[in-house]
């Protein structure tokens, strides 16, 4: 990997959204903006709240503290395009209302 690609944006902070380079993901590294650990479950592309152990990687060991730095061999920084989206409560409620909406034929 060339030095220019190592310094380019690799992902973003799971806490504040600050852009991070590949060099920002060491075991003891923290985000320069918010100070949170960067090499965490929440900063990984495999992190998924609804998955077993909140991880889509089936061979990964269980990590209890998702916001703390860890030694997971499967860690990959979340890319700028794959950051978890924030779904508002209102949009979820609207979707549920539309799904379960009664029609005149149901009455």
MDTraj code that builds the backbone (N, CA, C; nanometers):
import mdtraj as md
import numpy as np

residues = "UNK UNK UNK UNK UNK UNK UNK UNK UNK UNK UNK UNK UNK UNK UNK UNK UNK UNK UNK UNK UNK UNK UNK UNK UNK UNK UNK UNK UNK UNK UNK UNK UNK UNK UNK UNK UNK UNK UNK UNK UNK UNK UNK UNK UNK UNK UNK UNK UNK UNK UNK UNK UNK UNK UNK UNK UNK UNK UNK UNK UNK UNK UNK UNK UNK UNK UNK UNK UNK UNK UNK UNK UNK UNK UNK UNK UNK UNK UNK UNK UNK UNK UNK UNK UNK UNK UNK UNK UNK UNK UNK UNK UNK UNK UNK UNK UNK UNK UNK UNK UNK UNK UNK UNK UNK UNK UNK".split()
xyz = np.array([
    [0.0849, -0.1172, 0.0000],
    [0.0000, 0.0000, 0.0000],
    [0.0893, 0.1233, 0.0000],
    [0.0610, 0.2191, -0.0879],
    [0.1443, 0.3385, -0.0952],
    [0.1157, 0.4315, 0.0211],
    [0.2111, 0.5206, 0.0487],
    [0.1937, 0.6113, 0.1611],
    [0.0781, 0.7069, 0.1387],
    [0.0497, 0.7437, 0.0131],
    [-0.0622, 0.8345, -0.0131],
    [-0.1942, 0.7670, 0.0160],
    [-0.2088, 0.6369, -0.0115],
    [-0.3341, 0.5682, 0.0192],
    [-0.3463, 0.5388, 0.1679],
    [-0.2328, 0.5270, 0.2382],
    [-0.2389, 0.5057, 0.3820],
    [-0.2884, 0.6305, 0.4542],
    [-0.2589, 0.7476, 0.3991],
    [-0.2977, 0.8722, 0.4630],
    [-0.4351, 0.9210, 0.4190],
    [-0.4942, 0.8579, 0.3179],
    [-0.6262, 0.9001, 0.2730],
    [-0.7314, 0.8543, 0.3732],
    [-0.8494, 0.9098, 0.3600],
    [-0.9577, 0.8765, 0.4530],
    [-0.9911, 0.7284, 0.4435],
    [-0.9940, 0.6632, 0.5579],
    [-1.0262, 0.5212, 0.5634],
    [-1.1661, 0.4999, 0.6172],
    [-1.2101, 0.5882, 0.7014],
    [-1.3398, 0.5730, 0.7636],
    [-1.3739, 0.6952, 0.8446],
    [-1.4638, 0.6751, 0.9382],
    [-1.5050, 0.7863, 1.0222],
    [-1.5243, 0.7395, 1.1648],
    [-1.5121, 0.8312, 1.2565],
    [-1.5305, 0.8012, 1.3980],
    [-1.6744, 0.7565, 1.4220],
    [-1.6904, 0.6482, 1.4943],
    [-1.8241, 0.5958, 1.5230],
    [-1.9019, 0.6896, 1.6142],
    [-1.8328, 0.7741, 1.6883],
    [-1.8982, 0.8615, 1.7847],
    [-1.9350, 0.9982, 1.7274],
    [-1.8403, 1.0634, 1.6581],
    [-1.8648, 1.2016, 1.6130],
    [-1.8676, 1.2176, 1.4615],
    [-1.8249, 1.1153, 1.3862],
    [-1.8268, 1.1235, 1.2408],
    [-1.7033, 1.1862, 1.1788],
    [-1.6024, 1.2189, 1.2606],
    [-1.4776, 1.2771, 1.2118],
    [-1.4093, 1.1807, 1.1147],
    [-1.3568, 1.2319, 1.0017],
    [-1.2850, 1.1481, 0.9053],
    [-1.1551, 1.0980, 0.9675],
    [-1.1248, 0.9699, 0.9449],
    [-1.0043, 0.9071, 0.9993],
    [-0.9254, 0.8424, 0.8874],
    [-0.7925, 0.8422, 0.8995],
    [-0.7067, 0.7747, 0.8022],
    [-0.6738, 0.6349, 0.8543],
    [-0.6103, 0.5552, 0.7702],
    [-0.5706, 0.4205, 0.8127],
    [-0.4773, 0.4259, 0.9335],
    [-0.3997, 0.5324, 0.9449],
    [-0.3055, 0.5460, 1.0550],
    [-0.3738, 0.5776, 1.1880],
    [-0.5010, 0.6104, 1.1856],
    [-0.5764, 0.6438, 1.3070],
    [-0.6399, 0.5226, 1.3747],
    [-0.6137, 0.4017, 1.3249],
    [-0.6806, 0.2827, 1.3772],
    [-0.5882, 0.1872, 1.4525],
    [-0.4873, 0.2397, 1.5199],
    [-0.4014, 0.1562, 1.6030],
    [-0.4733, 0.1173, 1.7318],
    [-0.4233, 0.0181, 1.8020],
    [-0.4865, -0.0324, 1.9250],
    [-0.5077, 0.0773, 2.0289],
    [-0.4166, 0.1729, 2.0398],
    [-0.4289, 0.2781, 2.1407],
    [-0.4709, 0.4132, 2.0858],
    [-0.5097, 0.4178, 1.9576],
    [-0.5438, 0.5462, 1.8960],
    [-0.6835, 0.5929, 1.9325],
    [-0.6974, 0.7251, 1.9371],
    [-0.8266, 0.7869, 1.9665],
    [-0.8572, 0.8915, 1.8601],
    [-0.9824, 0.9274, 1.8496],
    [-1.0266, 1.0296, 1.7551],
    [-0.9718, 1.1650, 1.7990],
    [-0.9174, 1.2397, 1.7046],
    [-0.8611, 1.3711, 1.7373],
    [-0.9691, 1.4733, 1.7716],
    [-1.0924, 1.4465, 1.7342],
    [-1.2006, 1.5407, 1.7602],
    [-1.2709, 1.5141, 1.8938],
    [-1.3081, 1.3875, 1.9200],
    [-1.3864, 1.3586, 2.0413],
    [-1.3100, 1.2778, 2.1469],
    [-1.1935, 1.2218, 2.1106],
    [-1.1120, 1.1490, 2.2066],
    [-1.1531, 1.0051, 2.2321],
    [-1.2517, 0.9526, 2.1585],
    [-1.2960, 0.8149, 2.1790],
    [-1.2035, 0.7185, 2.1052],
    [-1.1943, 0.5935, 2.1546],
    [-1.1146, 0.4905, 2.0886],
    [-1.1649, 0.4711, 1.9459],
    [-1.0731, 0.4463, 1.8523],
    [-1.1125, 0.4284, 1.7124],
    [-1.1228, 0.2820, 1.6721],
    [-1.0379, 0.1949, 1.7261],
    [-1.0397, 0.0530, 1.6882],
    [-1.1380, -0.0204, 1.7797],
    [-1.2649, 0.0006, 1.7540],
    [-1.3714, -0.0547, 1.8373],
    [-1.4723, -0.1296, 1.7517],
    [-1.5557, -0.2069, 1.8167],
    [-1.6634, -0.2758, 1.7436],
    [-1.7525, -0.1759, 1.6719],
    [-1.7854, -0.0664, 1.7392],
    [-1.8749, 0.0320, 1.6786],
    [-1.8122, 0.1031, 1.5600],
    [-1.6807, 0.0976, 1.5457],
    [-1.6121, 0.1596, 1.4334],
    [-1.5788, 0.0614, 1.3229],
    [-1.6325, -0.0600, 1.3305],
    [-1.6007, -0.1677, 1.2369],
    [-1.7159, -0.1914, 1.1391],
    [-1.6813, -0.2317, 1.0162],
    [-1.7850, -0.2596, 0.9171],
    [-1.8709, -0.3802, 0.9557],
    [-1.8213, -0.4656, 1.0437],
    [-1.8960, -0.5846, 1.0837],
    [-1.9958, -0.5579, 1.1969],
    [-1.9911, -0.4408, 1.2587],
    [-2.0803, -0.4107, 1.3705],
    [-2.2246, -0.3999, 1.3221],
    [-2.3133, -0.4754, 1.3869],
    [-2.4562, -0.4736, 1.3541],
    [-2.5329, -0.5104, 1.4800],
    [-2.6102, -0.4166, 1.5314],
    [-2.6810, -0.4373, 1.6573],
    [-2.7696, -0.5611, 1.6574],
    [-2.8310, -0.5925, 1.5439],
    [-2.9262, -0.7035, 1.5400],
    [-2.8599, -0.8401, 1.5193],
    [-2.7303, -0.8440, 1.4941],
    [-2.6588, -0.9707, 1.4735],
    [-2.6182, -1.0341, 1.6061],
    [-2.5868, -1.1630, 1.6022],
    [-2.5381, -1.2341, 1.7194],
    [-2.4115, -1.1656, 1.7694],
    [-2.4065, -1.1339, 1.8976],
    [-2.2949, -1.0609, 1.9581],
    [-2.2704, -0.9252, 1.8923],
    [-2.3689, -0.8752, 1.8213],
    [-2.3636, -0.7467, 1.7509],
    [-2.2508, -0.7424, 1.6483],
    [-2.2224, -0.8573, 1.5860],
    [-2.1161, -0.8658, 1.4867],
    [-2.1589, -0.9574, 1.3724],
    [-2.1394, -0.9103, 1.2483],
    [-2.1747, -0.9916, 1.1313],
    [-2.0672, -1.0935, 1.0976],
    [-1.9510, -1.0866, 1.1621],
    [-1.8436, -1.1834, 1.1372],
    [-1.8660, -1.3025, 1.2296],
    [-1.9064, -1.4162, 1.1762],
    [-1.9419, -1.5310, 1.2615],
    [-1.8250, -1.5919, 1.3388],
    [-1.7011, -1.5723, 1.2941],
    [-1.5867, -1.6323, 1.3614],
    [-1.5226, -1.5412, 1.4657],
    [-1.5694, -1.4175, 1.4750],
    [-1.5103, -1.3219, 1.5696],
    [-1.5445, -1.3597, 1.7135],
    [-1.4476, -1.3416, 1.8025],
    [-1.4720, -1.3640, 1.9447],
    [-1.5667, -1.2572, 1.9973],
    [-1.6410, -1.2905, 2.1011],
    [-1.7334, -1.1948, 2.1614],
    [-1.6554, -1.0829, 2.2301],
    [-1.6968, -0.9602, 2.2050],
    [-1.6390, -0.8432, 2.2705],
    [-1.7529, -0.7764, 2.3465],
    [-1.7368, -0.7612, 2.4773],
    [-1.8436, -0.7066, 2.5602],
    [-1.8529, -0.5550, 2.5467],
    [-1.7397, -0.4873, 2.5551],
    [-1.7398, -0.3405, 2.5514],
    [-1.7193, -0.2928, 2.4075],
    [-1.8280, -0.2621, 2.3401],
    [-1.8262, -0.2269, 2.1976],
    [-1.7645, -0.0899, 2.1692],
    [-1.7512, -0.0057, 2.2705],
    [-1.6978, 0.1290, 2.2518],
    [-1.5518, 0.1415, 2.2965],
    [-1.4899, 0.0301, 2.3354],
    [-1.3504, 0.0304, 2.3821],
    [-1.2626, -0.0403, 2.2799],
    [-1.1385, 0.0019, 2.2721],
    [-1.0428, -0.0582, 2.1811],
    [-1.0262, -0.2066, 2.2127],
    [-1.0061, -0.2896, 2.1079],
    [-0.9925, -0.4342, 2.1292],
    [-0.8941, -0.4943, 2.0300],
    [-0.8713, -0.6237, 2.0409],
    [-0.7722, -0.6937, 1.9590],
    [-0.8352, -0.7797, 1.8492],
    [-0.9572, -0.7520, 1.8092],
    [-1.0266, -0.8357, 1.7111],
    [-0.9478, -0.8454, 1.5807],
    [-0.9257, -0.9691, 1.5339],
    [-0.8527, -0.9928, 1.4099],
    [-0.9347, -0.9566, 1.2860],
    [-1.0655, -0.9422, 1.3013],
    [-1.1535, -0.9160, 1.1879],
    [-1.1880, -0.7679, 1.1722],
    [-1.1290, -0.6825, 1.2539],
    [-1.1607, -0.5398, 1.2487],
    [-1.1268, -0.4793, 1.1127],
    [-1.2234, -0.4067, 1.0570],
    [-1.2033, -0.3269, 0.9361],
    [-1.2760, -0.1963, 0.9603],
    [-1.2079, -0.0822, 0.9378],
    [-1.2730, 0.0476, 0.9626],
    [-1.3981, 0.0628, 0.8771],
    [-1.5003, 0.1246, 0.9369],
    [-1.6178, 0.1518, 0.8560],
    [-1.5805, 0.2576, 0.7543],
    [-1.6230, 0.2388, 0.6302],
    [-1.5912, 0.3373, 0.5270],
    [-1.6862, 0.4545, 0.5399],
    [-1.6517, 0.5625, 0.4764],
    [-1.7361, 0.6817, 0.4839],
    [-1.8755, 0.6539, 0.4282],
    [-1.8857, 0.5605, 0.3349],
    [-2.0151, 0.5298, 0.2744],
    [-2.0910, 0.4212, 0.3484],
    [-2.0252, 0.3486, 0.4392],
    [-2.0940, 0.2392, 0.5074],
    [-2.1221, 0.2690, 0.6533],
    [-2.1101, 0.3950, 0.6930],
    [-2.1397, 0.4312, 0.8315],
    [-2.2864, 0.4048, 0.8606],
    [-2.3168, 0.3582, 0.9822],
    [-2.4558, 0.3298, 1.0141],
    [-2.5426, 0.4543, 0.9993],
    [-2.6568, 0.4376, 0.9354],
    [-2.7465, 0.5514, 0.9197],
    [-2.8329, 0.5661, 1.0435],
    [-2.8657, 0.6882, 1.0737],
    [-2.9513, 0.7166, 1.1880],
    [-3.0945, 0.7294, 1.1377],
    [-3.1815, 0.6379, 1.1783],
    [-3.3208, 0.6422, 1.1395],
    [-3.3992, 0.7090, 1.2506],
    [-3.4736, 0.8102, 1.2129],
    [-3.5481, 0.8840, 1.3141],
    [-3.6681, 0.8035, 1.3628],
    [-3.7073, 0.8320, 1.4827],
    [-3.8229, 0.7653, 1.5426],
    [-3.9491, 0.7924, 1.4602],
    [-3.9603, 0.9155, 1.4096],
    [-4.0770, 0.9534, 1.3315],
    [-4.0877, 0.8723, 1.2031],
    [-3.9743, 0.8519, 1.1344],
    [-3.9793, 0.7760, 1.0100],
    [-4.0113, 0.6293, 1.0359],
    [-3.9618, 0.5746, 1.1462],
    [-3.9959, 0.4369, 1.1815],
    [-4.1448, 0.4239, 1.2143],
    [-4.1977, 0.5201, 1.2876],
    [-4.3404, 0.5185, 1.3225],
    [-4.4266, 0.5315, 1.1975],
    [-4.3877, 0.6192, 1.1058],
    [-4.4623, 0.6363, 0.9816],
    [-4.4637, 0.5078, 0.8999],
    [-4.3496, 0.4410, 0.8940],
    [-4.3412, 0.3157, 0.8199],
    [-4.4295, 0.2083, 0.8835],
    [-4.4286, 0.2013, 1.0160],
    [-4.5126, 0.1031, 1.0858],
    [-4.6598, 0.1354, 1.0671],
    [-4.6960, 0.2630, 1.0755],
    [-4.8356, 0.3032, 1.0548],
    [-4.8824, 0.2667, 0.9144],
    [-4.7964, 0.2910, 0.8149],
    [-4.8321, 0.2590, 0.6768],
    [-4.8466, 0.1084, 0.6574],
    [-4.7644, 0.0318, 0.7242],
    [-4.7689, -0.1131, 0.7110],
    [-4.8963, -0.1718, 0.7709],
    [-4.9372, -0.1178, 0.8851],
    [-5.0524, -0.1740, 0.9561],
    [-5.1789, -0.0902, 0.9410],
    [-5.1803, -0.0020, 0.8447],
    [-5.2946, 0.0855, 0.8225],
    [-5.4165, 0.0039, 0.7799],
    [-5.5280, 0.0336, 0.8439],
    [-5.6514, -0.0372, 0.8095],
    [-5.7131, 0.0251, 0.6844],
    [-5.7614, -0.0595, 0.5986],
    [-5.8342, -0.0119, 0.4821],
    [-5.9827, -0.0325, 0.5064],
    [-6.0663, 0.0259, 0.4206],
    [-6.2099, 0.0118, 0.4359],
    [-6.2528, -0.1339, 0.4248],
    [-6.1812, -0.2140, 0.3462],
    [-6.2173, -0.3545, 0.3311],
    [-6.1865, -0.4351, 0.4578],
    [-6.0962, -0.3843, 0.5437],
    [-6.0621, -0.4539, 0.6687],
    [-6.1673, -0.4344, 0.7752],
    [-6.2526, -0.3333, 0.7622],
    [-6.3493, -0.3008, 0.8690],
    [-6.4717, -0.3836, 0.8643],
])
top = md.Topology()
chain = top.add_chain()
for i, resn in enumerate(residues, 1):
    res = top.add_residue(resn, chain, resSeq=i)
    for name in ("N", "CA", "C"):
        top.add_atom(name, md.element.get_by_symbol(name[0]), res)
traj = md.Trajectory(xyz[None], top)
